Amino acid sequence: MEEIRDNILARVAEAEREGWLGEVEGLKVSLAGAEDKLAQIDRQSQKATIILGMPTTRSGDVE
């Protein structure tokens, strides 16, 4: 996803150099969406990890 954001940034720079104002605006909308998605992914990756502990065997399961 970061590659997509970086690509959009490069396209925005190109559009600004070329004076493609409509393209710049559209790319900025796409950029905002990509940044929102990256933030969402980051928030999800920071959620608490549940530690389940070591599994145990019942005495009847041992051969």
mmCIF file of the N, C-alpha and C atoms, coordinates in Angstrom:
data_MODEL
# 
_entry.id   MODEL 
# 
loop_
_atom_site.group_PDB 
_atom_site.id 
_atom_site.type_symbol 
_atom_site.label_atom_id 
_atom_site.label_alt_id 
_atom_site.label_comp_id 
_atom_site.label_asym_id 
_atom_site.label_entity_id 
_atom_site.label_seq_id 
_atom_site.pdbx_PDB_ins_code 
_atom_site.Cartn_x 
_atom_site.Cartn_y 
_atom_site.Cartn_z 
_atom_site.occupancy 
_atom_site.B_iso_or_equiv 
_atom_site.pdbx_formal_charge 
_atom_site.auth_seq_id 
_atom_site.auth_comp_id 
_atom_site.auth_asym_id 
_atom_site.auth_atom_id 
_atom_site.pdbx_PDB_model_num 
ATOM 1   N N  . MET A 1 1  ? 0.823  -1.192  0.000   1.00 0.00 ? 1  MET A N  1 
ATOM 2   C CA . MET A 1 1  ? 0.000  0.000   0.000   1.00 0.00 ? 1  MET A CA 1 
ATOM 3   C C  . MET A 1 1  ? 0.871  1.262   0.000   1.00 0.00 ? 1  MET A C  1 
ATOM 4   N N  . GLU A 1 2  ? 2.027  1.177   0.662   1.00 0.00 ? 2  GLU A N  1 
ATOM 5   C CA . GLU A 1 2  ? 2.920  2.327   0.678   1.00 0.00 ? 2  GLU A CA 1 
ATOM 6   C C  . GLU A 1 2  ? 3.458  2.616   -0.723  1.00 0.00 ? 2  GLU A C  1 
ATOM 7   N N  . GLU A 1 3  ? 3.664  1.550   -1.512  1.00 0.00 ? 3  GLU A N  1 
ATOM 8   C CA . GLU A 1 3  ? 4.115  1.741   -2.892  1.00 0.00 ? 3  GLU A CA 1 
ATOM 9   C C  . GLU A 1 3  ? 3.064  2.500   -3.700  1.00 0.00 ? 3  GLU A C  1 
ATOM 10  N N  . ILE A 1 4  ? 1.806  2.191   -3.456  1.00 0.00 ? 4  ILE A N  1 
ATOM 11  C CA . ILE A 1 4  ? 0.717  2.879   -4.156  1.00 0.00 ? 4  ILE A CA 1 
ATOM 12  C C  . ILE A 1 4  ? 0.724  4.357   -3.802  1.00 0.00 ? 4  ILE A C  1 
ATOM 13  N N  . ARG A 1 5  ? 0.865  4.636   -2.503  1.00 0.00 ? 5  ARG A N  1 
ATOM 14  C CA . ARG A 1 5  ? 0.919  6.038   -2.061  1.00 0.00 ? 5  ARG A CA 1 
ATOM 15  C C  . ARG A 1 5  ? 2.088  6.770   -2.707  1.00 0.00 ? 5  ARG A C  1 
ATOM 16  N N  . ASP A 1 6  ? 3.255  6.125   -2.726  1.00 0.00 ? 6  ASP A N  1 
ATOM 17  C CA . ASP A 1 6  ? 4.438  6.747   -3.314  1.00 0.00 ? 6  ASP A CA 1 
ATOM 18  C C  . ASP A 1 6  ? 4.243  7.004   -4.808  1.00 0.00 ? 6  ASP A C  1 
ATOM 19  N N  . ASN A 1 7  ? 3.593  6.064   -5.497  1.00 0.00 ? 7  ASN A N  1 
ATOM 20  C CA . ASN A 1 7  ? 3.310  6.222   -6.913  1.00 0.00 ? 7  ASN A CA 1 
ATOM 21  C C  . ASN A 1 7  ? 2.367  7.402   -7.155  1.00 0.00 ? 7  ASN A C  1 
ATOM 22  N N  . ILE A 1 8  ? 1.357  7.508   -6.317  1.00 0.00 ? 8  ILE A N  1 
ATOM 23  C CA . ILE A 1 8  ? 0.411  8.629   -6.456  1.00 0.00 ? 8  ILE A CA 1 
ATOM 24  C C  . ILE A 1 8  ? 1.128  9.953   -6.227  1.00 0.00 ? 8  ILE A C  1 
ATOM 25  N N  . LEU A 1 9  ? 2.012  9.989   -5.235  1.00 0.00 ? 9  LEU A N  1 
ATOM 26  C CA . LEU A 1 9  ? 2.773  11.221  -4.973  1.00 0.00 ? 9  LEU A CA 1 
ATOM 27  C C  . LEU A 1 9  ? 3.603  11.615  -6.194  1.00 0.00 ? 9  LEU A C  1 
ATOM 28  N N  . ALA A 1 10 ? 4.224  10.631  -6.824  1.00 0.00 ? 10 ALA A N  1 
ATOM 29  C CA . ALA A 1 10 ? 5.020  10.909  -8.021  1.00 0.00 ? 10 ALA A CA 1 
ATOM 30  C C  . ALA A 1 10 ? 4.131  11.423  -9.154  1.00 0.00 ? 10 ALA A C  1 
ATOM 31  N N  . ARG A 1 11 ? 2.952  10.852  -9.285  1.00 0.00 ? 11 ARG A N  1 
ATOM 32  C CA . ARG A 1 11 ? 2.025  11.286  -10.331 1.00 0.00 ? 11 ARG A CA 1 
ATOM 33  C C  . ARG A 1 11 ? 1.503  12.697  -10.056 1.00 0.00 ? 11 ARG A C  1 
ATOM 34  N N  . VAL A 1 12 ? 1.276  13.023  -8.769  1.00 0.00 ? 12 VAL A N  1 
ATOM 35  C CA . VAL A 1 12 ? 0.851  14.384  -8.412  1.00 0.00 ? 12 VAL A CA 1 
ATOM 36  C C  . VAL A 1 12 ? 1.938  15.375  -8.813  1.00 0.00 ? 12 VAL A C  1 
ATOM 37  N N  . ALA A 1 13 ? 3.188  15.051  -8.508  1.00 0.00 ? 13 ALA A N  1 
ATOM 38  C CA . ALA A 1 13 ? 4.296  15.945  -8.856  1.00 0.00 ? 13 ALA A CA 1 
ATOM 39  C C  . ALA A 1 13 ? 4.378  16.139  -10.365 1.00 0.00 ? 13 ALA A C  1 
ATOM 40  N N  . GLU A 1 14 ? 4.223  15.055  -11.113 1.00 0.00 ? 14 GLU A N  1 
ATOM 41  C CA . GLU A 1 14 ? 4.255  15.155  -12.571 1.00 0.00 ? 14 GLU A CA 1 
ATOM 42  C C  . GLU A 1 14 ? 3.104  16.028  -13.083 1.00 0.00 ? 14 GLU A C  1 
ATOM 43  N N  . ALA A 1 15 ? 1.916  15.797  -12.564 1.00 0.00 ? 15 ALA A N  1 
ATOM 44  C CA . ALA A 1 15 ? 0.751  16.568  -13.004 1.00 0.00 ? 15 ALA A CA 1 
ATOM 45  C C  . ALA A 1 15 ? 0.921  18.047  -12.683 1.00 0.00 ? 15 ALA A C  1 
ATOM 46  N N  . GLU A 1 16 ? 1.522  18.352  -11.529 1.00 0.00 ? 16 GLU A N  1 
ATOM 47  C CA . GLU A 1 16 ? 1.754  19.756  -11.174 1.00 0.00 ? 16 GLU A CA 1 
ATOM 48  C C  . GLU A 1 16 ? 2.772  20.387  -12.116 1.00 0.00 ? 16 GLU A C  1 
ATOM 49  N N  . ARG A 1 17 ? 3.837  19.639  -12.449 1.00 0.00 ? 17 ARG A N  1 
ATOM 50  C CA . ARG A 1 17 ? 4.841  20.163  -13.387 1.00 0.00 ? 17 ARG A CA 1 
ATOM 51  C C  . ARG A 1 17 ? 4.235  20.453  -14.757 1.00 0.00 ? 17 ARG A C  1 
ATOM 52  N N  . GLU A 1 18 ? 3.340  19.579  -15.180 1.00 0.00 ? 18 GLU A N  1 
ATOM 53  C CA . GLU A 1 18 ? 2.743  19.695  -16.508 1.00 0.00 ? 18 GLU A CA 1 
ATOM 54  C C  . GLU A 1 18 ? 1.543  20.652  -16.546 1.00 0.00 ? 18 GLU A C  1 
ATOM 55  N N  . GLY A 1 19 ? 1.090  21.079  -15.373 1.00 0.00 ? 19 GLY A N  1 
ATOM 56  C CA . GLY A 1 19 ? -0.041 22.002  -15.315 1.00 0.00 ? 19 GLY A CA 1 
ATOM 57  C C  . GLY A 1 19 ? -1.390 21.340  -15.527 1.00 0.00 ? 19 GLY A C  1 
ATOM 58  N N  . TRP A 1 20 ? -1.475 20.047  -15.235 1.00 0.00 ? 20 TRP A N  1 
ATOM 59  C CA . TRP A 1 20 ? -2.729 19.290  -15.389 1.00 0.00 ? 20 TRP A CA 1 
ATOM 60  C C  . TRP A 1 20 ? -3.548 19.440  -14.106 1.00 0.00 ? 20 TRP A C  1 
ATOM 61  N N  . LEU A 1 21 ? -4.209 20.563  -13.937 1.00 0.00 ? 21 LEU A N  1 
ATOM 62  C CA . LEU A 1 21 ? -4.877 20.883  -12.672 1.00 0.00 ? 21 LEU A CA 1 
ATOM 63  C C  . LEU A 1 21 ? -5.983 19.900  -12.318 1.00 0.00 ? 21 LEU A C  1 
ATOM 64  N N  . GLY A 1 22 ? -6.773 19.482  -13.294 1.00 0.00 ? 22 GLY A N  1 
ATOM 65  C CA . GLY A 1 22 ? -7.824 18.504  -13.013 1.00 0.00 ? 22 GLY A CA 1 
ATOM 66  C C  . GLY A 1 22 ? -7.260 17.179  -12.559 1.00 0.00 ? 22 GLY A C  1 
ATOM 67  N N  . GLU A 1 23 ? -6.155 16.779  -13.170 1.00 0.00 ? 23 GLU A N  1 
ATOM 68  C CA . GLU A 1 23 ? -5.483 15.528  -12.787 1.00 0.00 ? 23 GLU A CA 1 
ATOM 69  C C  . GLU A 1 23 ? -4.936 15.633  -11.367 1.00 0.00 ? 23 GLU A C  1 
ATOM 70  N N  . VAL A 1 24 ? -4.377 16.788  -11.022 1.00 0.00 ? 24 VAL A N  1 
ATOM 71  C CA . VAL A 1 24 ? -3.838 17.002  -9.673  1.00 0.00 ? 24 VAL A CA 1 
ATOM 72  C C  . VAL A 1 24 ? -4.938 16.803  -8.641  1.00 0.00 ? 24 VAL A C  1 
ATOM 73  N N  . GLU A 1 25 ? -6.097 17.404  -8.880  1.00 0.00 ? 25 GLU A N  1 
ATOM 74  C CA . GLU A 1 25 ? -7.190 17.297  -7.910  1.00 0.00 ? 25 GLU A CA 1 
ATOM 75  C C  . GLU A 1 25 ? -7.645 15.846  -7.741  1.00 0.00 ? 25 GLU A C  1 
ATOM 76  N N  . GLY A 1 26 ? -7.784 15.137  -8.849  1.00 0.00 ? 26 GLY A N  1 
ATOM 77  C CA . GLY A 1 26 ? -8.194 13.735  -8.772  1.00 0.00 ? 26 GLY A CA 1 
ATOM 78  C C  . GLY A 1 26 ? -7.176 12.871  -8.048  1.00 0.00 ? 26 GLY A C  1 
ATOM 79  N N  . LEU A 1 27 ? -5.901 13.123  -8.322  1.00 0.00 ? 27 LEU A N  1 
ATOM 80  C CA . LEU A 1 27 ? -4.847 12.363  -7.661  1.00 0.00 ? 27 LEU A CA 1 
ATOM 81  C C  . LEU A 1 27 ? -4.792 12.668  -6.165  1.00 0.00 ? 27 LEU A C  1 
ATOM 82  N N  . LYS A 1 28 ? -5.081 13.896  -5.794  1.00 0.00 ? 28 LYS A N  1 
ATOM 83  C CA . LYS A 1 28 ? -5.092 14.240  -4.369  1.00 0.00 ? 28 LYS A CA 1 
ATOM 84  C C  . LYS A 1 28 ? -6.214 13.501  -3.633  1.00 0.00 ? 28 LYS A C  1 
ATOM 85  N N  . VAL A 1 29 ? -7.322 13.295  -4.308  1.00 0.00 ? 29 VAL A N  1 
ATOM 86  C CA . VAL A 1 29 ? -8.407 12.499  -3.710  1.00 0.00 ? 29 VAL A CA 1 
ATOM 87  C C  . VAL A 1 29 ? -7.937 11.060  -3.526  1.00 0.00 ? 29 VAL A C  1 
ATOM 88  N N  . SER A 1 30 ? -7.282 10.511  -4.544  1.00 0.00 ? 30 SER A N  1 
ATOM 89  C CA . SER A 1 30 ? -6.750 9.144   -4.449  1.00 0.00 ? 30 SER A CA 1 
ATOM 90  C C  . SER A 1 30 ? -5.701 9.039   -3.352  1.00 0.00 ? 30 SER A C  1 
ATOM 91  N N  . LEU A 1 31 ? -4.859 10.055  -3.241  1.00 0.00 ? 31 LEU A N  1 
ATOM 92  C CA . LEU A 1 31 ? -3.820 10.076  -2.219  1.00 0.00 ? 31 LEU A CA 1 
ATOM 93  C C  . LEU A 1 31 ? -4.432 10.074  -0.821  1.00 0.00 ? 31 LEU A C  1 
ATOM 94  N N  . ALA A 1 32 ? -5.461 10.869  -0.628  1.00 0.00 ? 32 ALA A N  1 
ATOM 95  C CA . ALA A 1 32 ? -6.133 10.903  0.677   1.00 0.00 ? 32 ALA A CA 1 
ATOM 96  C C  . ALA A 1 32 ? -6.711 9.526   1.016   1.00 0.00 ? 32 ALA A C  1 
ATOM 97  N N  . GLY A 1 33 ? -7.286 8.855   0.039   1.00 0.00 ? 33 GLY A N  1 
ATOM 98  C CA . GLY A 1 33 ? -7.827 7.512   0.275   1.00 0.00 ? 33 GLY A CA 1 
ATOM 99  C C  . GLY A 1 33 ? -6.741 6.520   0.633   1.00 0.00 ? 33 GLY A C  1 
ATOM 100 N N  . ALA A 1 34 ? -5.609 6.592   -0.059  1.00 0.00 ? 34 ALA A N  1 
ATOM 101 C CA . ALA A 1 34 ? -4.494 5.687   0.234   1.00 0.00 ? 34 ALA A CA 1 
ATOM 102 C C  . ALA A 1 34 ? -3.939 5.947   1.630   1.00 0.00 ? 34 ALA A C  1 
ATOM 103 N N  . GLU A 1 35 ? -3.817 7.208   2.007   1.00 0.00 ? 35 GLU A N  1 
ATOM 104 C CA . GLU A 1 35 ? -3.306 7.533   3.341   1.00 0.00 ? 35 GLU A CA 1 
ATOM 105 C C  . GLU A 1 35 ? -4.279 7.092   4.429   1.00 0.00 ? 35 GLU A C  1 
ATOM 106 N N  . ASP A 1 36 ? -5.571 7.230   4.184   1.00 0.00 ? 36 ASP A N  1 
ATOM 107 C CA . ASP A 1 36 ? -6.573 6.747   5.145   1.00 0.00 ? 36 ASP A CA 1 
ATOM 108 C C  . ASP A 1 36 ? -6.467 5.238   5.324   1.00 0.00 ? 36 ASP A C  1 
ATOM 109 N N  . LYS A 1 37 ? -6.284 4.520   4.217   1.00 0.00 ? 37 LYS A N  1 
ATOM 110 C CA . LYS A 1 37 ? -6.176 3.065   4.278   1.00 0.00 ? 37 LYS A CA 1 
ATOM 111 C C  . LYS A 1 37 ? -4.920 2.650   5.033   1.00 0.00 ? 37 LYS A C  1 
ATOM 112 N N  . LEU A 1 38 ? -3.807 3.335   4.798   1.00 0.00 ? 38 LEU A N  1 
ATOM 113 C CA . LEU A 1 38 ? -2.580 3.040   5.536   1.00 0.00 ? 38 LEU A CA 1 
ATOM 114 C C  . LEU A 1 38 ? -2.761 3.278   7.034   1.00 0.00 ? 38 LEU A C  1 
ATOM 115 N N  . ALA A 1 39 ? -3.449 4.337   7.395   1.00 0.00 ? 39 ALA A N  1 
ATOM 116 C CA . ALA A 1 39 ? -3.710 4.628   8.808   1.00 0.00 ? 39 ALA A CA 1 
ATOM 117 C C  . ALA A 1 39 ? -4.587 3.537   9.420   1.00 0.00 ? 39 ALA A C  1 
ATOM 118 N N  . GLN A 1 40 ? -5.568 3.077   8.656   1.00 0.00 ? 40 GLN A N  1 
ATOM 119 C CA . GLN A 1 40 ? -6.445 2.011   9.137   1.00 0.00 ? 40 GLN A CA 1 
ATOM 120 C C  . GLN A 1 40 ? -5.650 0.726   9.359   1.00 0.00 ? 40 GLN A C  1 
ATOM 121 N N  . ILE A 1 41 ? -4.769 0.387   8.425   1.00 0.00 ? 41 ILE A N  1 
ATOM 122 C CA . ILE A 1 41 ? -3.931 -0.807  8.560   1.00 0.00 ? 41 ILE A CA 1 
ATOM 123 C C  . ILE A 1 41 ? -3.036 -0.676  9.776   1.00 0.00 ? 41 ILE A C  1 
ATOM 124 N N  . ASP A 1 42 ? -2.482 0.514   9.991   1.00 0.00 ? 42 ASP A N  1 
ATOM 125 C CA . ASP A 1 42 ? -1.601 0.748   11.135  1.00 0.00 ? 42 ASP A CA 1 
ATOM 126 C C  . ASP A 1 42 ? -2.354 0.581   12.447  1.00 0.00 ? 42 ASP A C  1 
ATOM 127 N N  . ARG A 1 43 ? -3.576 1.117   12.503  1.00 0.00 ? 43 ARG A N  1 
ATOM 128 C CA . ARG A 1 43 ? -4.380 0.973   13.733  1.00 0.00 ? 43 ARG A CA 1 
ATOM 129 C C  . ARG A 1 43 ? -4.686 -0.492  14.017  1.00 0.00 ? 43 ARG A C  1 
ATOM 130 N N  . GLN A 1 44 ? -5.013 -1.247  12.989  1.00 0.00 ? 44 GLN A N  1 
ATOM 131 C CA . GLN A 1 44 ? -5.345 -2.659  13.180  1.00 0.00 ? 44 GLN A CA 1 
ATOM 132 C C  . GLN A 1 44 ? -4.132 -3.454  13.640  1.00 0.00 ? 44 GLN A C  1 
ATOM 133 N N  . SER A 1 45 ? -2.946 -3.086  13.167  1.00 0.00 ? 45 SER A N  1 
ATOM 134 C CA . SER A 1 45 ? -1.746 -3.828  13.549  1.00 0.00 ? 45 SER A CA 1 
ATOM 135 C C  . SER A 1 45 ? -1.317 -3.523  14.981  1.00 0.00 ? 45 SER A C  1 
ATOM 136 N N  . GLN A 1 46 ? -1.839 -2.450  15.556  1.00 0.00 ? 46 GLN A N  1 
ATOM 137 C CA . GLN A 1 46 ? -1.461 -2.070  16.917  1.00 0.00 ? 46 GLN A CA 1 
ATOM 138 C C  . GLN A 1 46 ? -2.422 -2.605  17.977  1.00 0.00 ? 46 GLN A C  1 
ATOM 139 N N  . LYS A 1 47 ? -3.425 -3.362  17.561  1.00 0.00 ? 47 LYS A N  1 
ATOM 140 C CA . LYS A 1 47 ? -4.364 -3.915  18.539  1.00 0.00 ? 47 LYS A CA 1 
ATOM 141 C C  . LYS A 1 47 ? -3.640 -4.914  19.448  1.00 0.00 ? 47 LYS A C  1 
ATOM 142 N N  . ALA A 1 48 ? -4.190 -5.103  20.621  1.00 0.00 ? 48 ALA A N  1 
ATOM 143 C CA . ALA A 1 48 ? -3.576 -5.973  21.617  1.00 0.00 ? 48 ALA A CA 1 
ATOM 144 C C  . ALA A 1 48 ? -3.470 -7.411  21.116  1.00 0.00 ? 48 ALA A C  1 
ATOM 145 N N  . THR A 1 49 ? -2.362 -8.045  21.457  1.00 0.00 ? 49 THR A N  1 
ATOM 146 C CA . THR A 1 49 ? -2.140 -9.438  21.123  1.00 0.00 ? 49 THR A CA 1 
ATOM 147 C C  . THR A 1 49 ? -2.633 -10.295 22.276  1.00 0.00 ? 49 THR A C  1 
ATOM 148 N N  . ILE A 1 50 ? -3.342 -11.350 21.965  1.00 0.00 ? 50 ILE A N  1 
ATOM 149 C CA . ILE A 1 50 ? -3.839 -12.265 22.988  1.00 0.00 ? 50 ILE A CA 1 
ATOM 150 C C  . ILE A 1 50 ? -2.840 -13.401 23.143  1.00 0.00 ? 50 ILE A C  1 
ATOM 151 N N  . ILE A 1 51 ? -2.358 -13.616 24.356  1.00 0.00 ? 51 ILE A N  1 
ATOM 152 C CA . ILE A 1 51 ? -1.410 -14.694 24.629  1.00 0.00 ? 51 ILE A CA 1 
ATOM 153 C C  . ILE A 1 51 ? -2.194 -15.861 25.202  1.00 0.00 ? 51 ILE A C  1 
ATOM 154 N N  . LEU A 1 52 ? -2.150 -16.971 24.497  1.00 0.00 ? 52 LEU A N  1 
ATOM 155 C CA . LEU A 1 52 ? -2.928 -18.135 24.899  1.00 0.00 ? 52 LEU A CA 1 
ATOM 156 C C  . LEU A 1 52 ? -2.180 -19.054 25.850  1.00 0.00 ? 52 LEU A C  1 
ATOM 157 N N  . GLY A 1 53 ? -0.872 -18.945 25.936  1.00 0.00 ? 53 GLY A N  1 
ATOM 158 C CA . GLY A 1 53 ? -0.107 -19.796 26.822  1.00 0.00 ? 53 GLY A CA 1 
ATOM 159 C C  . GLY A 1 53 ? 0.260  -21.108 26.153  1.00 0.00 ? 53 GLY A C  1 
ATOM 160 N N  . MET A 1 54 ? 0.918  -21.961 26.917  1.00 0.00 ? 54 MET A N  1 
ATOM 161 C CA . MET A 1 54 ? 1.361  -23.257 26.391  1.00 0.00 ? 54 MET A CA 1 
ATOM 162 C C  . MET A 1 54 ? 0.221  -24.269 26.470  1.00 0.00 ? 54 MET A C  1 
ATOM 163 N N  . PRO A 1 55 ? 0.072  -25.070 25.429  1.00 0.00 ? 55 PRO A N  1 
ATOM 164 C CA . PRO A 1 55 ? -0.952 -26.105 25.493  1.00 0.00 ? 55 PRO A CA 1 
ATOM 165 C C  . PRO A 1 55 ? -0.542 -27.195 26.479  1.00 0.00 ? 55 PRO A C  1 
ATOM 166 N N  . THR A 1 56 ? -1.522 -27.828 27.060  1.00 0.00 ? 56 THR A N  1 
ATOM 167 C CA . THR A 1 56 ? -1.257 -28.937 27.992  1.00 0.00 ? 56 THR A CA 1 
ATOM 168 C C  . THR A 1 56 ? -1.937 -30.186 27.463  1.00 0.00 ? 56 THR A C  1 
ATOM 169 N N  . THR A 1 57 ? -1.481 -31.323 27.920  1.00 0.00 ? 57 THR A N  1 
ATOM 170 C CA . THR A 1 57 ? -2.110 -32.580 27.528  1.00 0.00 ? 57 THR A CA 1 
ATOM 171 C C  . THR A 1 57 ? -2.832 -33.156 28.726  1.00 0.00 ? 57 THR A C  1 
ATOM 172 N N  . ARG A 1 58 ? -3.884 -33.869 28.440  1.00 0.00 ? 58 ARG A N  1 
ATOM 173 C CA . ARG A 1 58 ? -4.597 -34.571 29.522  1.00 0.00 ? 58 ARG A CA 1 
ATOM 174 C C  . ARG A 1 58 ? -3.852 -35.859 29.804  1.00 0.00 ? 58 ARG A C  1 
ATOM 175 N N  . SER A 1 59 ? -3.926 -36.349 31.002  1.00 0.00 ? 59 SER A N  1 
ATOM 176 C CA . SER A 1 59 ? -3.155 -37.524 31.387  1.00 0.00 ? 59 SER A CA 1 
ATOM 177 C C  . SER A 1 59 ? -3.507 -38.752 30.547  1.00 0.00 ? 59 SER A C  1 
ATOM 178 N N  . GLY A 1 60 ? -4.715 -38.853 30.063  1.00 0.00 ? 60 GLY A N  1 
ATOM 179 C CA . GLY A 1 60 ? -5.114 -39.987 29.235  1.00 0.00 ? 60 GLY A CA 1 
ATOM 180 C C  . GLY A 1 60 ? -4.599 -39.909 27.819  1.00 0.00 ? 60 GLY A C  1 
ATOM 181 N N  . ASP A 1 61 ? -4.097 -38.772 27.410  1.00 0.00 ? 61 ASP A N  1 
ATOM 182 C CA . ASP A 1 61 ? -3.631 -38.598 26.024  1.00 0.00 ? 61 ASP A CA 1 
ATOM 183 C C  . ASP A 1 61 ? -2.183 -39.025 25.841  1.00 0.00 ? 61 ASP A C  1 
ATOM 184 N N  . VAL A 1 62 ? -1.433 -39.228 26.894  1.00 0.00 ? 62 VAL A N  1 
ATOM 185 C CA . VAL A 1 62 ? -0.012 -39.545 26.807  1.00 0.00 ? 62 VAL A CA 1 
ATOM 186 C C  . VAL A 1 62 ? 0.128  -41.016 26.510  1.00 0.00 ? 62 VAL A C  1 
ATOM 187 N N  . GLU A 1 63 ? 0.977  -41.353 25.520  1.00 0.00 ? 63 GLU A N  1 
ATOM 188 C CA . GLU A 1 63 ? 1.192  -42.761 25.169  1.00 0.00 ? 63 GLU A CA 1 
ATOM 189 C C  . GLU A 1 63 ? 2.336  -43.328 25.931  1.00 0.00 ? 63 GLU A C  1 
# 
